[in-house]
């Protein structure tokens, strides 16, 4: 008996305008509101700090944060976040003092790349469903996946997962279109531009752009790790094969194997997306997608199509895009990169377990239920419907089969991996969403009957999950955070309770499920279900997260610090130039800074900051022949602007710099800009290792001089020796720490500070607190 999916298929015309409309719809769901709530500790702030450091040091290869090299993830997410901040005018040169807390452009810029990848995944999934199933199924898929809490919440997070998941969705979509709808000649879609021109332009940007940057980078940062292979011209060594490979790929597009058919272009996009996924989160996506493609051939028996996967062009594309950064990072970081990135953070995470939770196959069951609310209520029926159809003999049927394989392989893969986080199952969610969408499409096409019992079961499931959410309102935010033992702010003074809203959604979802199961009210039920699912998306993204995020981050406390601290001046460190064993002081930058008018300092300013205040300028200039490599001059605030002020040096103080300025006008400037940090009441991060303390302070808790090293991660007693060595009597010190540690601070302080400990802010957040103390002079 032929499959119900075996009806003849008519190719559906798609216009560029419709694709653009789908992208706009997806963007309207995923992007609005991402600037309205703070970044979530620790991942968003950790990754945001790595991206900020890229801009501070103008180093897009060797990733850093605080006093460490960052070896946890590949570079793409941080490139995109840094590029987004730079494009939007945020964190220029690493950002000015307090900028990270001052502007809502900061979370917007950091989150935008992830949201755009979420849009990309939805558009490519929609395109595949239109090509191979139907327009109705495509829009149902768009609805289901876009309004799945797992997908839309993670798409609004500045973490590495959404770029990887979008690449998985896009790669499988391209593979299916190549296998099922690829024998169509490539035609122009805009003037004479074809898909071939677009893919070649993409390769020029991704391969050629990297090659040119490495040429520039190794000239700007010539030093290599001692354990790396010594190369005289590392930039040329890297760039030459990349450019030659790019030229060969472009030439092969026209001769001897010209790109004439859609399947060829689809498969090249497949390899591009796989390469991008490697640069986003390592080898997870290629492993998952490769297994799905293999099982596609096994189950369909279409082995003859193996010759159509463009491996001769695709594999070089994958290698030329994904590998160069890894080589460049190894050249700069040496064997530690292999030990920490390759072995510890990739192989051990998949084999032995690193960080995170542990669990069995059942670990992800509840996450799928919560993360797909309310659509998970239809998932059992969708899975049963897919199994009952057996092996398909049409493109639409093979889409359903592949989605099922995709879901099963993803669940099995991440269930076997010992390291577990809730969001690790995310790559399976779009597959489940496609299965649900195809099931709904079947119901509307009357291919499935006797749905009343299904409606009752689905309504019951929705209510049970809603009940769980009411009892654990933190469950949504726990879909993508690091630790799952952090309490919801249900106690005074917050008393946040969304019970009535969650119950309302539960009841509407349940009623819509029952209405959908009845033939006469089916379209009404689907309409209510669609509108309420969109409503949940908008509410969760723009109300729930705006409230919850305040209690999973430190932004408000850091904002309080910048508003309350006193500013005493500015510290500037000029980096010397190393040239053939010689140390040349960077006096050219010093001459530019102080050879003209008043010196401008950018900073968030306290309310009482005004012209006339005394300011001290400390200049650190190694190799300049200064005592202890530093000189100190004194001036006053001459003018105050928006987040900036000017320091005027009187003639006598300016004379102290005249020799340095004169010498600087004859010396070359260092390639690295000077390090600048406002000298103010210090912020101490005490027994805090949540990364937000680094990002929101703009790295000021770990600057380039010892007295700025105020991040005390684990040693509670380390604060005493710091104050003894670098503390200044009479100054106020601010301390950000976990709420449970606030009563312990006094015991770690010297006698002259114990009695002055005060709570500055313990109401902004239920997890962190801002304290202060005054360091009294020694008797």
C-alpha positions as CSV (number, residue, x, y, z in Angstrom):
1,X,0.0,0.0,0.0
2,X,1.5,3.4,-0.9
3,X,2.4,5.9,1.8
4,X,0.1,8.7,2.5
5,X,3.1,10.9,1.7
6,X,3.5,9.5,-1.8
7,X,1.2,11.9,-3.7
8,X,2.8,13.7,-6.6
9,X,4.4,16.9,-5.6
10,X,4.2,20.2,-7.5
11,X,7.2,22.5,-7.1
12,X,6.1,25.6,-5.1
13,X,7.3,29.0,-6.4
14,X,9.1,31.1,-3.8
15,X,10.0,34.8,-4.2
16,X,12.7,36.7,-2.6
17,X,10.0,39.0,-1.2
18,X,8.4,36.1,0.7
19,X,11.7,34.9,2.1
20,X,12.4,38.4,3.3
21,X,8.9,38.5,4.9
22,X,9.6,35.3,6.8
23,X,12.9,36.7,8.0
24,X,11.1,39.8,9.2
25,X,8.5,37.7,11.0
26,X,11.3,35.7,12.7
27,X,13.2,38.8,13.6
28,X,10.1,40.4,15.1
29,X,9.7,37.4,17.4
30,X,13.4,37.0,18.5
31,X,15.0,40.5,18.5
32,X,12.7,43.1,20.2
33,X,13.4,43.5,23.9
34,X,16.8,41.9,24.0
35,X,18.3,45.2,25.2
36,X,15.8,45.5,28.1
37,X,17.3,43.1,30.5
38,X,20.8,42.5,31.8
39,X,23.2,39.7,30.7
40,X,22.8,36.5,32.7
41,X,25.7,35.2,34.8
42,X,28.0,33.5,34.1
43,X,27.9,32.6,30.4
44,X,26.7,35.8,28.8
45,X,29.0,38.0,30.9
46,X,31.9,35.5,30.5
47,X,31.6,35.5,26.7
48,X,30.8,39.2,26.6
49,X,34.0,39.9,28.6
50,X,36.1,37.9,26.1
51,X,34.5,39.9,23.3
52,X,35.2,43.2,25.1
53,X,38.8,42.2,25.6
54,X,39.1,41.7,21.8
55,X,38.3,45.3,21.3
56,X,40.5,46.4,24.2
57,X,43.6,44.6,22.9
58,X,42.7,44.6,19.2
59,X,43.6,40.9,19.2
60,X,41.1,38.7,17.3
61,X,43.1,35.5,17.6
62,X,44.3,35.0,21.2
63,X,41.2,35.2,23.3
64,X,41.5,36.4,26.9
65,X,39.5,37.3,30.0
66,X,40.7,38.7,33.3
67,X,44.3,37.3,33.8
68,X,43.8,34.1,31.8
69,X,43.8,32.9,28.2
70,X,40.3,31.8,27.2
71,X,40.5,28.3,25.9
72,X,36.9,27.0,26.4
73,X,35.2,27.8,23.0
74,X,36.2,28.6,19.4
75,X,36.3,32.2,18.3
76,X,33.2,32.9,16.1
77,X,30.8,33.9,18.9
78,X,33.3,36.4,20.3
79,X,34.2,37.7,16.8
80,X,30.5,38.4,16.2
81,X,29.9,40.0,19.6
82,X,33.0,42.2,19.3
83,X,32.0,43.2,15.7
84,X,28.5,44.0,16.9
85,X,29.7,46.2,19.7
86,X,32.2,47.9,17.4
87,X,29.5,48.5,14.7
88,X,27.1,49.9,17.3
89,X,29.7,52.1,18.9
90,X,29.9,50.2,22.1
91,X,33.1,49.4,24.1
92,X,35.4,51.3,21.8
93,X,38.9,50.2,22.8
94,X,37.4,48.1,25.5
95,X,35.0,50.7,26.7
96,X,35.3,53.6,29.1
97,X,34.9,53.3,32.9
98,X,31.4,52.2,33.7
99,X,30.1,52.1,30.1
100,X,29.1,48.4,30.4
101,X,26.5,49.4,33.0
102,X,25.3,52.6,31.5
103,X,23.9,51.8,28.1
104,X,21.2,49.3,27.0
105,X,23.1,49.1,23.7
106,X,25.5,46.8,25.5
107,X,23.2,43.8,26.0
108,X,21.6,44.5,22.6
109,X,25.0,44.4,20.8
110,X,26.2,41.3,22.7
111,X,22.9,39.4,22.0
112,X,22.2,40.5,18.5
113,X,24.4,37.9,16.7
114,X,22.7,35.0,18.5
115,X,19.3,36.4,17.7
116,X,20.2,36.8,14.0
117,X,21.4,33.2,13.9
118,X,18.1,32.2,15.4
119,X,16.4,34.0,12.5
120,X,18.7,32.3,10.0
121,X,17.8,28.8,11.3
122,X,14.1,29.6,11.1
123,X,14.3,30.9,7.5
124,X,16.3,27.9,6.2
125,X,13.9,25.5,7.9
126,X,10.9,27.3,6.4
127,X,12.6,27.3,2.9
128,X,13.2,23.5,3.1
129,X,9.6,22.8,4.2
130,X,8.2,25.0,1.4
131,X,10.4,23.2,-1.2
132,X,9.8,19.7,0.0
133,X,6.4,19.6,1.8
134,X,4.0,22.6,1.5
135,X,3.7,26.2,2.2
136,X,1.2,25.5,5.0
137,X,3.6,23.0,6.6
138,X,6.4,25.6,6.3
139,X,4.5,28.3,8.2
140,X,3.3,25.8,10.8
141,X,7.0,24.8,11.3
142,X,7.9,28.5,11.6
143,X,5.2,29.0,14.2
144,X,6.0,25.9,16.3
145,X,9.8,26.3,16.4
146,X,9.8,30.1,16.8
147,X,7.4,29.9,19.7
148,X,9.1,27.0,21.4
149,X,10.5,28.5,24.7
150,X,13.8,26.6,24.3
151,X,14.4,28.1,20.9
152,X,13.3,31.7,21.4
153,X,14.9,32.0,24.9
154,X,18.3,30.7,23.8
155,X,18.2,32.8,20.6
156,X,18.0,35.8,22.9
157,X,21.1,34.7,24.9
158,X,24.6,35.7,24.1
159,X,26.0,32.1,24.2
160,X,27.5,29.8,21.6
161,X,24.5,27.4,21.3
162,X,22.2,29.2,18.9
163,X,24.8,29.8,16.2
164,X,25.6,26.0,16.4
165,X,21.9,25.0,16.4
166,X,21.0,27.3,13.5
167,X,23.9,25.8,11.5
168,X,22.5,22.3,12.3
169,X,19.1,23.3,11.1
170,X,20.4,25.0,8.0
171,X,22.8,22.2,7.1
172,X,20.2,19.5,7.4
173,X,17.8,21.7,5.4
174,X,20.4,22.2,2.7
175,X,21.2,18.5,2.6
176,X,17.5,17.6,2.2
177,X,16.9,20.1,-0.5
178,X,20.0,18.9,-2.4
179,X,18.9,15.3,-2.2
180,X,15.2,15.9,-2.9
181,X,15.0,19.0,-5.0
182,X,18.4,19.6,-6.4
183,X,18.0,18.7,-10.1
184,X,17.0,22.3,-11.0
185,X,19.3,24.5,-13.0
186,X,20.5,27.6,-11.1
187,X,18.7,30.7,-12.3
188,X,19.2,34.5,-11.6
189,X,17.0,35.7,-8.7
190,X,18.0,39.4,-8.8
191,X,19.2,41.0,-12.1
192,X,21.9,38.5,-13.2
193,X,22.9,37.5,-9.7
194,X,22.5,33.8,-9.0
195,X,23.0,31.6,-6.0
196,X,26.5,30.7,-7.4
197,X,27.6,34.4,-7.0
198,X,26.3,34.5,-3.5
199,X,28.1,31.4,-2.3
200,X,31.3,32.4,-4.0
201,X,31.1,35.9,-2.3
202,X,30.5,34.2,1.0
203,X,33.7,32.1,0.5
204,X,35.7,35.2,-0.4
205,X,34.5,36.8,2.9
206,X,35.0,33.8,5.2
207,X,38.3,32.5,3.7
208,X,39.8,35.5,2.1
209,X,38.9,37.8,5.0
210,X,40.6,35.5,7.5
211,X,43.7,35.1,5.3
212,X,44.2,38.8,5.0
213,X,43.7,39.3,8.7
214,X,46.3,36.6,9.6
215,X,48.7,38.4,7.3
216,X,48.2,41.6,9.2
217,X,47.9,39.9,12.6
218,X,51.2,38.2,12.7
219,X,52.9,41.3,11.6
220,X,51.2,43.2,14.4
221,X,51.6,40.5,17.0
222,X,54.8,38.6,15.9
223,X,55.5,36.6,19.1
224,X,54.8,32.9,19.0
225,X,54.5,30.4,21.9
226,X,57.8,28.8,22.8
227,X,56.3,25.3,22.3
228,X,54.8,26.0,18.9
229,X,56.6,25.3,15.7
230,X,59.0,28.3,15.0
231,X,58.0,30.1,11.8
232,X,59.8,33.1,10.3
233,X,56.7,34.3,8.4
234,X,53.7,32.8,10.1
235,X,51.2,35.2,8.5
236,X,52.4,34.2,5.0
237,X,52.6,30.6,5.9
238,X,48.9,30.7,6.9
239,X,47.5,33.0,4.3
240,X,49.2,31.6,1.2
241,X,47.4,28.2,1.2
242,X,44.1,29.8,2.2
243,X,44.2,32.2,-0.7
244,X,45.4,29.5,-3.1
245,X,42.6,27.2,-1.9
246,X,40.1,30.0,-2.3
247,X,41.3,30.6,-5.9
248,X,41.0,26.9,-6.7
249,X,37.4,26.8,-5.3
250,X,36.4,29.8,-7.4
251,X,38.0,28.4,-10.5
252,X,36.3,25.0,-10.0
253,X,32.9,26.7,-9.9
254,X,33.3,27.5,-13.6
255,X,35.7,24.8,-14.8
256,X,36.1,21.8,-14.9
257,X,33.1,21.1,-12.5
258,X,30.9,24.1,-13.0
259,X,28.1,24.9,-10.5
260,X,25.0,24.5,-12.6
261,X,22.4,22.9,-10.3
262,X,20.8,23.8,-7.1
263,X,22.0,20.6,-5.4
264,X,25.6,21.7,-5.9
265,X,24.9,25.1,-4.3
266,X,22.9,23.6,-1.5
267,X,25.8,21.2,-0.7
268,X,28.3,24.0,-0.6
269,X,26.1,25.9,1.8
270,X,26.0,22.7,3.8
271,X,29.7,22.7,4.2
272,X,29.9,26.4,4.9
273,X,27.4,26.0,7.7
274,X,29.3,23.0,9.1
275,X,32.5,25.1,9.1
276,X,30.7,28.0,10.8
277,X,29.4,25.6,13.5
278,X,32.9,24.3,14.2
279,X,34.0,27.9,14.7
280,X,31.0,28.4,17.0
281,X,31.1,25.3,19.2
282,X,33.5,22.7,18.0
283,X,32.8,19.4,16.4
284,X,29.4,18.7,17.9
285,X,27.4,19.9,14.9
286,X,29.4,18.0,12.2
287,X,29.1,14.8,14.3
288,X,25.3,15.1,14.7
289,X,24.6,16.2,11.2
290,X,27.0,13.6,9.7
291,X,25.1,10.9,11.6
292,X,21.7,12.2,10.4
293,X,22.9,12.2,6.8
294,X,24.4,8.7,7.1
295,X,21.1,7.3,8.5
296,X,19.2,9.1,5.7
297,X,21.1,7.0,3.1
298,X,20.7,3.9,5.2
299,X,17.0,4.2,5.6
300,X,16.1,5.5,2.2
301,X,18.6,3.4,0.2
302,X,19.5,6.4,-2.0
303,X,23.2,5.5,-2.0
304,X,23.6,6.7,-5.6
305,X,23.1,10.2,-4.4
306,X,26.4,10.0,-2.4
307,X,28.1,11.2,-5.6
308,X,26.1,14.5,-5.3
309,X,27.4,15.6,-1.9
310,X,30.2,17.8,-3.4
311,X,32.8,16.3,-1.1
312,X,35.8,17.4,-3.3
313,X,34.8,21.1,-2.9
314,X,33.0,20.8,0.4
315,X,35.8,19.3,2.5
316,X,38.3,22.1,1.5
317,X,35.6,24.7,2.3
318,X,35.2,23.1,5.7
319,X,38.9,23.0,6.4
320,X,39.7,26.5,5.0
321,X,37.0,28.2,7.1
322,X,37.2,26.2,10.3
323,X,40.9,25.3,10.8
324,X,43.0,28.5,10.4
325,X,41.9,30.2,13.6
326,X,42.7,27.0,15.5
327,X,46.2,26.9,14.0
328,X,46.7,30.7,14.7
329,X,45.6,30.2,18.3
330,X,48.0,27.3,18.7
331,X,50.8,29.3,17.3
332,X,50.1,32.0,19.9
333,X,49.2,29.8,22.8
334,X,51.3,26.7,22.3
335,X,50.6,23.3,23.9
336,X,48.3,24.8,26.5
337,X,45.8,25.3,23.8
338,X,45.9,21.6,22.9
339,X,45.7,20.6,26.6
340,X,42.8,22.9,27.6
341,X,40.8,23.4,24.4
342,X,41.2,20.1,22.6
343,X,41.6,17.6,25.4
344,X,39.9,19.2,28.4
345,X,37.0,21.3,27.0
346,X,36.2,19.0,24.0
347,X,37.3,15.4,24.4
348,X,36.9,15.2,28.2
349,X,33.6,17.0,28.1
350,X,32.2,14.4,25.8
351,X,34.0,11.4,27.3
352,X,34.7,11.9,31.0
353,X,32.5,14.8,32.0
354,X,33.5,18.4,32.7
355,X,31.5,20.8,34.9
356,X,27.7,20.6,34.6
357,X,25.3,17.9,35.8
358,X,25.4,14.2,35.4
359,X,22.4,12.0,34.6
360,X,20.8,9.2,32.6
361,X,18.6,9.2,29.5
362,X,15.8,10.7,31.6
363,X,17.8,13.9,32.4
364,X,16.4,15.7,29.3
365,X,12.8,14.5,29.4
366,X,11.6,17.3,31.7
367,X,13.7,19.9,29.7
368,X,12.0,18.9,26.5
369,X,8.6,19.1,28.2
370,X,9.2,22.6,29.6
371,X,11.2,23.8,26.7
372,X,8.5,22.9,24.1
373,X,5.5,24.1,26.1
374,X,2.7,23.9,24.8
375,X,3.7,22.1,21.6
376,X,5.2,19.1,23.5
377,X,1.6,18.0,24.2
378,X,1.3,17.0,20.5
379,X,4.8,15.5,20.3
380,X,3.8,11.9,21.4
381,X,1.1,11.8,18.7
382,X,3.5,13.3,16.1
383,X,6.1,10.6,16.9
384,X,3.5,7.8,16.7
385,X,2.2,9.2,13.4
386,X,5.7,9.3,12.0
387,X,6.4,5.6,13.0
388,X,3.0,4.4,11.5
389,X,3.9,5.8,8.1
390,X,6.8,3.5,7.7
391,X,9.5,4.1,5.1
392,X,8.4,6.9,2.8
393,X,8.6,7.2,-0.9
394,X,8.2,11.0,-1.4
395,X,10.2,14.1,-0.5
396,X,7.7,15.1,2.1
397,X,7.8,11.7,3.7
398,X,11.6,11.7,3.8
399,X,11.5,15.1,5.5
400,X,9.4,13.5,8.2
401,X,11.8,10.5,8.4
402,X,14.9,12.7,8.6
403,X,13.4,14.9,11.3
404,X,12.7,11.7,13.3
405,X,16.2,10.5,12.8
406,X,17.6,13.9,13.7
407,X,15.6,14.0,16.9
408,X,16.5,10.4,18.0
409,X,20.2,10.8,17.2
410,X,20.4,14.1,19.0
411,X,18.7,12.8,22.1
412,X,20.8,9.6,22.1
413,X,24.0,11.6,21.6
414,X,23.5,14.1,24.4
415,X,22.1,11.4,26.7
416,X,25.4,9.5,26.3
417,X,27.6,12.5,26.8
418,X,28.4,12.6,30.6
419,X,28.6,16.4,30.8
420,X,25.0,17.6,30.9
421,X,23.4,21.1,30.9
422,X,19.7,21.7,30.2
423,X,20.3,23.4,26.9
424,X,22.6,20.7,25.5
425,X,19.4,19.0,24.1
426,X,18.6,22.2,22.1
427,X,19.8,20.7,18.7
428,X,16.9,18.2,19.0
429,X,14.2,20.8,19.5
430,X,13.8,22.0,15.9
431,X,13.5,18.4,14.8
432,X,10.7,17.8,17.3
433,X,9.1,21.1,16.2
434,X,9.1,20.0,12.6
435,X,7.5,16.7,13.5
436,X,4.7,18.6,15.5
437,X,4.2,20.9,12.6
438,X,3.9,18.1,10.1
439,X,1.4,16.3,12.4
440,X,-0.7,19.5,12.7
441,X,-0.6,19.8,8.9
442,X,-1.8,16.2,8.6
443,X,-4.7,16.9,11.0
444,X,-5.7,19.9,8.9
445,X,-5.5,17.8,5.8
446,X,-7.7,15.2,7.5
447,X,-5.1,12.5,7.3
448,X,-5.5,11.8,11.0
449,X,-8.9,11.0,12.6
450,X,-10.2,10.2,16.1
451,X,-8.6,13.1,17.8
452,X,-10.9,13.7,20.7
453,X,-8.9,11.4,23.0
454,X,-5.7,13.1,21.8
455,X,-7.1,16.5,22.7
456,X,-7.9,15.4,26.2
457,X,-4.5,13.9,26.7
458,X,-2.8,16.9,25.2
459,X,-4.8,19.3,27.5
460,X,-3.8,17.2,30.5
461,X,-0.1,17.3,29.6
462,X,-0.3,21.1,29.1
463,X,-1.8,21.5,32.5
464,X,0.7,19.3,34.2
465,X,3.6,21.2,32.7
466,X,1.9,24.5,33.6
467,X,1.6,23.3,37.2
468,X,5.3,22.5,37.3
469,X,6.1,26.0,36.0
470,X,3.9,27.6,38.6
471,X,5.7,25.6,41.4
472,X,9.2,26.3,39.8
473,X,9.0,29.7,38.0
474,X,12.8,29.6,37.6
475,X,12.4,26.7,35.2
476,X,12.4,28.9,32.1
477,X,15.6,30.7,33.0
478,X,17.1,27.4,34.0
479,X,16.8,26.2,30.5
480,X,20.1,28.0,29.7
481,X,22.0,28.8,32.9
482,X,25.0,27.3,34.5
483,X,23.7,26.2,37.9
484,X,20.2,25.1,38.7
485,X,20.2,25.6,42.5
486,X,19.7,29.3,42.5
487,X,16.4,30.4,44.1
488,X,13.6,32.3,42.4
489,X,13.0,35.7,44.1
490,X,9.8,34.7,45.8
491,X,10.7,36.0,49.3
492,X,10.6,39.6,50.5
493,X,11.5,42.2,49.4
494,X,10.8,40.9,45.8
495,X,7.8,38.6,46.1
496,X,7.7,38.0,42.4
497,X,4.9,35.7,41.4
498,X,3.8,34.9,37.9
499,X,1.4,32.1,39.0
500,X,-1.7,33.7,37.6
501,X,-0.1,34.4,34.2
502,X,1.2,30.9,33.9
503,X,-2.1,29.4,34.9
504,X,-3.9,31.6,32.4
505,X,-1.6,30.4,29.6
506,X,-2.1,26.8,30.8
507,X,-5.9,27.0,30.7
508,X,-5.9,28.7,27.3
509,X,-3.5,26.1,25.9
510,X,-5.6,23.3,27.3
511,X,-8.8,24.7,25.9
512,X,-7.2,25.3,22.5
513,X,-5.9,21.7,22.4
514,X,-9.4,20.3,23.0
515,X,-10.9,22.7,20.4
516,X,-8.2,21.6,17.9
517,X,-9.2,18.0,18.4
518,X,-12.8,18.6,17.4
519,X,-13.4,18.8,13.7
520,X,-15.9,21.7,13.9
521,X,-13.7,23.9,16.0
522,X,-10.3,22.8,14.6
523,X,-9.3,26.0,12.9
524,X,-10.5,28.1,15.9
525,X,-8.5,25.9,18.2
526,X,-5.4,26.2,16.1
527,X,-5.8,30.0,15.9
528,X,-6.1,30.3,19.6
529,X,-3.2,28.0,20.1
530,X,-1.1,30.0,17.7
531,X,-2.0,33.4,19.2
532,X,-1.4,32.2,22.7
533,X,1.9,30.6,21.8
534,X,3.0,33.9,20.3
535,X,1.7,35.6,23.4
536,X,3.8,33.3,25.6
537,X,6.8,34.2,23.5
538,X,6.3,37.9,23.8
539,X,5.6,37.7,27.5
540,X,8.5,35.4,28.3
541,X,10.9,37.5,26.3
542,X,9.7,40.9,27.4
543,X,8.2,40.5,30.9
544,X,9.4,37.3,32.5
545,X,13.1,37.7,31.4
546,X,13.1,41.4,32.2
547,X,12.2,40.5,35.8
548,X,14.2,37.3,36.2
549,X,17.4,38.6,34.7
550,X,17.9,41.1,37.5
551,X,18.3,38.2,39.9
552,X,20.8,36.3,37.7
553,X,23.2,39.1,37.2
554,X,25.2,42.0,38.9
555,X,24.5,44.9,36.6
556,X,22.5,47.0,39.1
557,X,25.1,46.6,41.8
558,X,27.9,47.8,39.5
559,X,25.8,50.7,38.4
560,X,25.4,51.7,42.0
561,X,29.1,51.6,42.5
562,X,29.8,53.9,39.6
563,X,27.3,56.4,40.8
564,X,28.6,56.4,44.4
565,X,32.4,56.2,44.0
566,X,34.7,59.1,44.3
567,X,37.2,59.7,41.5
568,X,40.7,60.8,42.3
569,X,42.4,60.8,38.9
570,X,43.5,58.5,36.2
571,X,46.2,55.9,35.6
572,X,47.8,55.4,32.2
573,X,50.3,52.7,31.2
574,X,52.2,53.1,27.9
575,X,53.3,49.8,26.4
576,X,56.9,49.8,25.2
577,X,58.0,48.7,21.8
578,X,60.2,45.6,21.6
579,X,62.5,45.8,18.6
580,X,65.4,43.4,18.1
581,X,66.0,43.1,21.8
582,X,65.7,46.8,22.4
583,X,63.0,48.3,24.6
584,X,61.7,51.6,23.1
585,X,59.4,53.6,25.4
586,X,56.0,54.5,24.0
587,X,56.4,58.2,24.4
588,X,54.7,59.1,21.2
589,X,51.3,58.3,22.7
590,X,52.3,60.2,25.8
591,X,53.3,63.3,23.7
592,X,50.0,63.1,21.8
593,X,48.0,62.8,25.1
594,X,49.7,65.7,27.0
595,X,51.5,67.8,24.3
596,X,48.4,69.8,23.6
597,X,45.4,70.8,25.7
598,X,43.7,69.3,28.6
599,X,43.6,65.5,28.9
600,X,40.1,63.9,28.3
601,X,38.9,61.0,30.5
602,X,35.8,59.0,29.7
603,X,33.9,57.7,32.6
604,X,30.5,57.4,34.2
605,X,30.5,60.2,36.7
606,X,29.1,60.4,40.3
607,X,26.3,63.0,40.9
608,X,28.5,65.4,42.8
609,X,31.4,65.4,40.3
610,X,32.2,69.0,39.2
611,X,35.0,71.3,37.8
612,X,37.7,72.2,40.3
613,X,38.1,68.8,41.9
614,X,41.8,67.8,42.3
615,X,43.0,65.0,40.1
616,X,46.2,62.9,40.1
617,X,47.6,61.5,36.9
618,X,49.9,58.6,37.2
619,X,51.9,57.7,34.1
620,X,53.6,54.3,33.7
621,X,56.2,54.3,31.0
622,X,58.6,51.3,31.0
623,X,62.0,51.8,29.4
624,X,61.6,55.6,29.7
625,X,64.3,56.0,32.4
626,X,61.8,57.0,35.1
627,X,62.1,56.0,38.8
628,X,60.1,52.8,39.1
629,X,58.9,53.4,35.5
630,X,56.4,56.0,36.6
631,X,55.7,59.7,37.1
632,X,52.9,61.5,38.9
633,X,51.4,64.9,38.1
634,X,48.6,66.8,39.6
635,X,45.8,68.9,38.1
636,X,42.2,69.8,38.4
637,X,38.9,69.0,36.6
638,X,38.5,71.8,34.0
639,X,35.3,70.7,32.4
640,X,32.6,68.1,32.7
641,X,30.5,66.5,30.0
642,X,28.3,63.5,29.4
643,X,30.3,60.5,30.7
644,X,33.6,62.5,30.3
645,X,35.7,65.1,32.0
646,X,38.9,67.0,31.3
647,X,42.0,67.3,33.5
648,X,44.0,70.5,33.3
649,X,47.7,70.4,34.4
650,X,49.1,73.7,35.7
651,X,52.4,75.0,34.1
652,X,54.6,73.6,36.9
653,X,53.1,70.1,36.6
654,X,53.2,70.2,32.8
655,X,56.9,71.0,33.0
656,X,57.5,67.6,34.6
657,X,56.4,66.0,31.4
658,X,58.3,68.3,29.0
659,X,61.3,66.0,28.5
660,X,59.0,63.0,27.9
661,X,56.9,64.9,25.4
662,X,59.9,66.2,23.6
663,X,61.4,62.7,23.2
664,X,58.0,61.3,22.2
665,X,57.8,63.6,19.2
666,X,60.8,61.8,17.8
667,X,59.8,58.2,18.6
668,X,57.4,55.8,16.9
669,X,54.1,55.0,18.6
670,X,53.4,51.5,19.9
671,X,50.9,49.5,18.0
672,X,49.0,48.8,21.2
673,X,47.0,51.7,22.6
674,X,47.8,52.8,26.2
675,X,46.0,51.2,29.1
676,X,43.8,53.7,30.9
677,X,41.8,53.2,34.1
678,X,40.1,55.8,36.3
679,X,41.7,56.0,39.8
680,X,38.7,55.9,42.1
681,X,37.3,54.1,45.2
682,X,38.1,50.5,44.3
683,X,35.6,47.8,43.6
684,X,36.5,44.5,45.1
685,X,35.0,41.2,43.8
686,X,35.3,39.1,46.9
687,X,34.9,35.3,46.7
688,X,33.1,35.8,43.5
689,X,33.7,33.7,40.3
690,X,30.6,34.5,38.3
691,X,32.3,36.5,35.5
692,X,29.7,39.3,35.6
693,X,32.1,41.1,38.0
694,X,34.6,41.2,35.1
695,X,32.2,42.3,32.4
696,X,30.2,45.0,34.2
697,X,33.4,46.5,35.6
698,X,34.9,46.6,32.1
699,X,37.8,44.6,33.4
700,X,38.7,47.2,36.1
701,X,38.9,44.5,38.8
702,X,42.0,43.2,37.0
703,X,43.9,46.0,35.3
704,X,47.6,46.3,34.4
705,X,48.9,47.5,37.7
706,X,48.9,45.5,40.9
707,X,46.5,47.8,42.9
708,X,43.8,47.2,40.3
709,X,44.0,43.4,40.9
710,X,40.8,43.3,43.1
711,X,39.2,40.1,41.9
712,X,39.5,37.7,44.9
713,X,38.0,34.5,43.4
714,X,38.3,31.9,46.1
715,X,40.7,33.0,48.9
716,X,38.6,34.8,51.5
717,X,41.7,36.0,53.4
718,X,43.5,37.5,50.3
719,X,41.7,40.8,50.8
720,X,43.8,41.5,53.9
721,X,47.2,41.4,52.3
722,X,45.9,43.4,49.4
723,X,44.7,46.2,51.7
724,X,47.9,46.1,53.6
725,X,50.0,46.5,50.5
726,X,47.8,48.6,48.2
727,X,45.1,50.1,50.5
728,X,44.8,53.8,51.0
729,X,43.7,55.0,54.4
730,X,40.5,57.0,54.4
731,X,39.2,55.7,51.1
732,X,35.9,53.9,50.7
733,X,36.1,50.4,49.2
734,X,33.1,48.7,47.6
735,X,32.6,45.0,47.6
736,X,30.4,42.9,45.3
737,X,29.9,39.4,46.6
738,X,27.3,36.6,46.9
739,X,24.4,37.4,49.3
740,X,25.3,34.5,51.6
741,X,28.8,35.9,52.2
742,X,27.9,39.4,53.3
743,X,28.0,38.6,57.0
744,X,31.5,37.0,56.5
745,X,33.2,40.1,55.1
746,X,34.1,41.8,58.3
747,X,36.0,38.8,59.6
748,X,38.3,39.0,56.5
749,X,39.1,42.7,56.9
750,X,41.8,44.4,59.0
751,X,40.9,46.0,62.3
752,X,40.6,49.5,60.9
753,X,37.8,48.4,58.5
754,X,35.8,45.8,60.3
755,X,33.4,48.2,62.1
756,X,32.7,50.3,58.9
757,X,31.1,47.6,56.8
758,X,27.8,48.7,55.4
759,X,25.2,47.2,53.1
760,X,25.0,49.5,50.0
761,X,22.5,47.5,48.0
762,X,20.9,44.1,48.9
763,X,17.5,44.7,47.3
764,X,18.4,44.8,43.6
765,X,19.2,41.1,43.4
766,X,18.4,38.0,45.4
767,X,21.8,36.4,44.7
768,X,24.4,39.2,45.0
769,X,25.0,42.2,47.2
770,X,27.0,45.4,47.2
771,X,28.8,46.3,50.5
772,X,31.3,49.0,51.4
773,X,33.8,49.8,54.1
774,X,36.3,52.6,54.9
775,X,39.9,51.7,55.4
776,X,40.8,53.7,58.6
777,X,44.4,55.0,59.1
778,X,46.7,52.9,61.3
779,X,46.7,54.2,64.9
